[in-house]
Amino acid sequence: MKVSLLSENLQKKILFANHAVSNRGQLPILSNFLIKAKKGNLIIKSTDLEIGISIEIPAKVEEEGITAVSAKIFSELVSMIPTGKINLNLNKHGLELTTEKIKTVFQVSTPDEFPKLYENIGEETMTIKKEDVTKIFNKVIFATSQENTRPILSGVLFKKQKNKLLVVATDGYRLSLKESVLGNKEDLKGEVLLIVPTRVIRELIVMSKNEGDIKGYIAKENNQMVFLQNGTVLVGRAIEGEFPNYEKIIPDSFSTKTSFDREELQKAIKACYVFARETTNVVRFSIKKEKMIVSSSAPSVGETSVDVEARMTGEENEIAFNGRYLLDLLSNIEEDTMSFEMSGSVSPGVFKVEKDPTFLHLIMPIRVQQGG
């Protein structure tokens, strides 16, 4: 291997490759980068067997080659190199890195031990515009389960029909659903139904900060999802199992609807949560014609209530929720005006964004004694 490239191009992309480096000691090769020089690019790969990342950096390749080096040592050194040209040369001493003032030799490992990220990239199934990635997934991923008791709930359901992508997440107590138009029907193939781990989605959001739209592929034989953006590849294995029938728990009617300012409600819930967190996180809504009264109490501490300006249609109503779930929702919404729909104190409450009919968030209520 004999290759030269710009340090700023390498520094910009290597941070993302670090996200898939393994810290576990069972397989030492997974703490390495696989580095390959080929056809005008330096390719760096990393994997912890849960996810895999591959990045490409434009380079002048005089001799192609492949090796593996410590990801931690290599990336730390690269981060300290001033702007300018880097030369990499693989020889009998190791991987030699030189700049105008620096000379470093990295010990190398056998590249044959490094696992393949995927056997083949699979079939292209969708294209997501880079600016849509955060808009779609930030409203969903916070509702996934953080526990391992039901792995199926720790991922996001991808359901694609024609030119629409529906993503759904639930932990059994709340549910987020977001629909998005992907592009022209003729550009997208088949139907997709798979569950993508939350970690892959979080890395996809990071990946979207770079330039270019993101193409999604499915390698069915290995149950893998592959995302590709301008030479950067993110690979994750789909979660096997049957996702809950979310459609049957979404109410198709309501007796009370109220509209409110998101930030005003968020501030009210934060004030009430000071007391709610001292007991069981219970925050109550009392919905009136022109306002929503948000309240909480803790017997040994005190109680508080906050009036939130709101516009109600239908019946006056009361309901209680886990305050943490409410704060999770409101902190992941950007729009100002939201609405809330309910049919009774023991039925799910549904939150929507007034200017976005493609989104809804459902929270199961907490049963509390009236007046208690």
ABEGO torsion letter per residue (X at the ends): XBBBBBAAAAAAAAAAAAAABBABAABAAAABBBBBBBGGBBBBBBBAGABBBBBBBBBBBABBEBBBBBAAAAAAAAAABBBEBBBBBBBAAEBBBBBAABBBBBBBBBAAABBBABABAEBBABBBBAAAAAAAAAAAAAABBABAABAAAABBBBBBBEABBBBBBBAGABBBBBBBBAEBAAABBEBBBBBBBAAAAAAAAAAAABBEBBBBBBBAAAGBBBBBBGGBBBBBBBBBEBBBBAAAABBABBABBBBBBAAAAAAAAAAAAAAAAABAGBBBBBBBAABBBBBBBBAAAEBBBBBBBBBBBEBBBBBBBBAAAAAAAAAABABABBBBBBAEAABBBBBBBAABAABBBBBBBBBBBBGX
